[in-house]
Amino acid sequence: MYNFRGVFMLTLCSLIWGTAFIAQSVGAEYLEPLSFNCARSILATIFLFPCFLFFDKLAGKKPSLWGTEDPSARKKLLRGGIICGLALTIASLFQQLGMAYTTVGKAGFITSLYIVIVPILGSLAFKSKVNILQWVSVLIATVGMYFICINEAFTINKGDMYILICAFCFSIHILCIESVIQGLDGVRLSFIQFAVCSLVNGILMFIFEDPSWENLSLAWEAVAYAGIMSSGVAYTLQIVGQKHVSSVLASMLMSLESVFAMLSGWLLLGQVLTSREFIGCLLVFAAIILAQLPPKILGLKE
């Protein structure tokens, strides 16, 4: 029962994240990247505030902003939220920049490369061990990226390049979470990081862009879906769902966002991949799955 619950939650989480690329693509038609991300982050912050208060009540605790009376724990939570918020701001900026120049399906698969990139960056930054299947997955993903991004004239779409940078930035964001999450409330950490995103995007928005209520009103549905569903609901589903399944299964289920992104782009926006891009997506998806498998499955050493 618990395993089915976890699988259902994480699959739904992937569906929301995958279809959120539609919202981002539509939003890019009306709002500049910083404006879209600012509005999205504000909604996520508002949504997550009652969430952690509700979880406090379920746990029999007195609802509070920090969830603890320990000053050092509060400082750790605030510091972690700021670090993660800044990393998420940069990753989201490049992703939203890319959405204006590439298709939903390609963006989903390129973004999902963070699952392959994370162990590699982890080995460089924290000397963590990278197994042979993960190295093979990097090679397969590289070939896949060639088919997805490089056309016959050996040029790369700037939107694909932005999304690739975004995948590296999301990898750094994941590593930041991993380095600070121990002993912290995940929902509160997310609340603070989205509050930081709201503040930073808001400041930069007024400096570099020309935001208007008219454009926001035209994109409000896209902003609402990305802010409430993708950032708020999906994140909560991830936290609860991961309690009921193994980390390997969780990673595989969440990587399905790339498949849902491609399908939603095809069904809702009529975006069709070329045969070359489709082969590339298959290779990237295979690399994502391979990167999550323990070597002992194939009789290999760790």
N, C-alpha and C positions, 0 to 999 in steps of 0.2 A: 504493500500500500504506500509506504513512505517513498519507495523507489519510484513508483509511478508518479507520485505527486511531484517529486523533484524533476523527473524527465519532462512532465507536462509544463511546469513553471519555466524551465530553462528553454524549452522549445518555443513557448509563447514569448519569452524574452527575446529570442533570436528573431522571431517573426516581427515583433515590434521594431527592433533595431534595423532589420532589413527593409521594412516598409518605410522607416523614417527617412531613408535616402530619397524617397519620393517627395516627402515634405521639404527636405533640404533643397532638392532640385527646383521645386515649385517656388519655394521661398527666395531662391537666388534670382528669380525673375523680377522680384519687386523690391527686395531689400539687399543692401550691401552686406558683406560678410560680418563685419563687427556689429552692425545693427541687428541682424538676424540672431547672432549668437548672444547678444546682450538680452534681447527679449526672451529668447529661449531659456537662458540661464535664470532670469528673474522668475519665470513661471516654475522652473524646477525647484528653485529655492522656496518659493511659496508653498509648493506641493509637499516638499520633504519636511517642512516644519511640523505640521500636525502628525506626520508619519512617525517620527521618533517619539513624540509625546504619546501616541497611541501604543507603540511598542513598549513604552515604559509602563503604561497602564496594564497591558497584557502580562507583563513580567511582575506585576505587583509592586512596582516602584513608584515613588512620588514623581510625577512629571516635572521636568526642569529643562532649562536650556542646555546645560553642560552635561547633565547626567552623573555628575560626581562633585563632591565637595573638596576633593584633593587639588590644590593649586598647581602642583606639578603635572597632574593628569590633564588639567585644563590647558596648561601651556603646551603640552605635547599634542593635544587634539588640535589646538589653534595653529601650531606650527605645521603639523601634518596637513591640515586643510589648506593652508596658504601654499605650501609646496605643490600639493596635488592640483590645486586650483590654477596655479600659474602654468603648470605643465599641460593641463587640460585646455586652457585658454589658447595656447599656441597650437596644439594638435587640432582643435576645433576650427581655428582660423584657417589653417591650410586645407582642411577638409571642405569647408564651405567655399573657399576660393576655387577649389577644384571642381566643385559641383556645377559651376557655371560653364565649364568647358568640356565635361565628359559625361558619359551615360551613367545611369544609376547602377546598372549591372557591373560595369567595369569598376566603378568606385567601390562597390561592395566587396569585390574580390581583392582589389589592391589594398583596401583598408584592413582586410582580414589577415594580411601578411604579418600583422603584429604578433600573431601566434608563432610564426616562424622566427621573427626577429628577436623577440623577447629573450629566448635562451642564449642567443648569440651575444646580445648586448650584456646579458647577465654574466656571461663567462668573461667578458672584457672588463666589466665594472666591478664585479664581486668575486671573480675567479671561480664561479660555479661551473660544474662539469657539464659539457655538451656531449651527448652520446652520438653514436654513429648514424642513427636514423635521423637525428636532427640535422646533422651535416648534409646527409643525402637530401633531406627535405629542402634545404637551402638551395642546393643545386637544381632540383626540380622546379622550385618556385622561381628561380632566376630564368630558366628556360620559358616557363609560363609567362613571366612578365615580359619577356622579349616578344612573344606572340601577341600579348594583349596591347602593349604600348608602342612597339616599334613597327611602323608601317613599311611598305616595300621601298620607300625612299630613304629608309634609315633615319627617320625623324620621329620625335616623340611629342605627343600632344601635351601642351603645358598644363592642361587640367589633370592628366594622368601623373605628371611630375609633381604637382601640388599634392595629390592624393598619396603618392609614394612617400613624400616628405611627411605627410600626416601620419602614415603608418609607423614611421620611425618615431615620431613624436608621441603617438599613442603607446608605443613600446616603452618609451621613457616614463610616461605617465603610469603605466602598469608597474614598472619597477619602483617608482616613487611610492605607490600605494603599498607594495610589498614591503618596502623598507620602513614604513611608519605605522602600518595597520595593527601590529601586535598590541593587544591590550586596549584598543580603541573601539568605540561604537561606530560600525560601518555607515549607518544611516546618518549619524551626526557628522561624520567625516565628509560624507557626500554633500550634506547641507552646507557646510562651511566652504567646501571647494566650489560649489555652484554660486555661493554668495561672493566669493573672490572673483569668479568668472564674470558675474554680473557687474561688479565694480570696475574691473580692469577693462572689460569690453565697453562699458559705458563711457569711461574716460577717453579711451582711444577712439570710440565712435564719434564723439563730438570734436575730436582733433582732426581726424582724417576723413570723416564721411559727412554726409549731409542728410541726417535722418529726418523723416517726416511722418506725422500721424497718418497721412493719406496712404503712404506706401505700406505702413504697418497694418492699416485696416484692410488692405487688399491681400495681405499675406497672413492674416490672423489665424486662419485654419491650419496652415503649415506650421506656424510658430507654436500654436497650441499643441499640435500633435508631437512635434519635436521636443517641446519643453515638458509637457505633462506625461505623455506616454513613453517617449524614448528615454528621457533623462530621469523622470520620476518613477513611473510604474515599472519599467523594465529593470531599472537598477534594483528596486526592491525585490522583484521576482528573482533576480540573480542571487541576492544575498540569502533569501529564504530557500531557494531551490538548491543552492550548493550545500546546504546542510543535509540533504537527503541522497546525494549521489557522490561518486568518487570525483576527484579533481580531473582525471583523464576524461571521464564521460562528460563532465561539465564543459570542458574545453571543446570537445567535439560537438556538443549540442549548440554551444554559443557560436561556433564557427559557421553554423548553418545560416547565419545572418547574410553571408555572401550569396547563398543560393536564393534566399527569400528576396534579396535586393534585385537579383537578375530577373526573377520571375515577376516581381511587382513592376519593374521597369518595362518589361515586355507586355504585361496584361493591362497596366493602367496608363502608361505613356506611349506604348507602341514602339519602344526602343528595341531594336533587334541587333544582336551581335553578328559580326561576320563569322564565317567558319574558322578563320584564323584566330579571332578573339575568343570564340567558343572553346577551341582546343586549349588556348592559354588559360582560360578559366578552369577547365577540367584539371590541368596540370597544377595550378595553384591550389585548388581544392584538395587534390591528392597530397600535395605537400603539407597542407594544413593538418590533414588527418594523420599523415605519417609522423609529423613532428610530435604528436601527442601519444604515440604508441610506445610502450616500454620495449626495449630491445629484446628482452627475453621471449617475447611473443614469437620472434623469428629465430630463436635459439642463439641470439647474439649476447655478448657480454655488455654490461652496463658501461 
